[in-house]
Amino acid sequence: MIGRVAGRIDYRGTDHVLIDVRGVGYLVYWSERTLSALPAVGGMAALYTDLLVREDLLQLFGFPTLVEKEWHRLLMSVQGVGAKASLAILGALGPDGVGRAIAIGDWNSVTAAKGIGAKTAQRVVNELKDKAPLVMAMGAAPAPMPAAPDTDEVIETASVPTPPVPPSPGAQAEALSALTNLGYTPGEAAGAVAQVAGETPEATTAELIRAALRRLAPKG
């Protein structure tokens, strides 16, 4: 299994790149969002990869973070969502946007991805609402992409810029953990945290927890 590659970009296509890793070229497919953040030909890049294996096909898909790779694997578990559809969803929403859409049941935002209709978007939200919090809890603030003077040097990639969504995945992960420890289900906790974080992007972990608890409190 090829889990990560790092090297020089020799070629950039519309949906893939060729990365030279010590003389071996890896053809890697990315989402449009990730591709737009890559350096030009000759620049250095590193990515986590997922290998798709079929009888007539071996295809590598690349992701700037492990969290995005896990979202890809989770999205592909949904009926009717293949690798191309998963990359389209991640390209349109980014990993944080996908998590928030699933957590609050906003299937309509998933249809922003090219080729994703209402029925598929609804399946994504319905089938992943109980699994998504586990991936959301993996979130952590990424570091900027470093320069790479040498192909032999191990390079970590940066997260690809995402739309304005809650900017502190680490705080969200801590709030999710705290709420589940208090007895709330992962789905309840994720929905409340995502709603609060969307309304107050600068909220700290403690503020997220307090506001989420108010939302989860019995009404009446």
C-alpha positions, 0 to 999 in steps of 0.5 A: 500500500502506498500511503504517502509520496513526496517529491518534485512535480514533473507534470500538472494535468487538469485533475492529476500531477506526476510526482518524481520520487527519486526517479520513480514517477507517481501519477496522483489524482487530486481534487480541484481545490488541492490541485489549485494550491500545488506549486508549479512544475519543478516545485516540491510537494508531498501528500497522503495517498489512497490506492484504488485497486480494481481488476483493470485499474490501479489509481492513486488519489492524493490529499494534503492531510490525513483528515482529508484522506479519511473523509475520502475513504468515508465518503466512498463508503456511501452507496453511489459515491466513487472516487471521482464523486468523493473528490468533487465533494471535497473539492467543493466544500473542503474537509471542514465544510463536509463535516459541518454539512453532515453534522447539521444535516445540510445535504443541499450544500453537498449538491454544490459538488459537480455531478452530485444530485439531491438523492446522492447528497441526502445519502451522504448526510444520512449514512454518515451522520453517525460516522462523521464525528469520528473524523471531525474529531481528528481535525487539527490546525494545519501548518503552512506548506514548507519550502523544500530544497531537496527531494530527499528531505521529508516534506509535510504539506499544508492544508488547502485553503477552505471556504470561511468555515469554523477556523479551529478544528482543534477546538471543535475536536476538543468540544466534541470529545467533552460533549460525548464524555458527558453522555451525548451521542456523537451525532448530537454533539457534532450537530451542536458544535458545528452549528455553534462554530458556524455562528461564532467562528472565533469561539474557544473550546470552552465557549463552544462547549457552553453554547453547544450545551445550551442548544442540547438542553431540553426545551420547555 
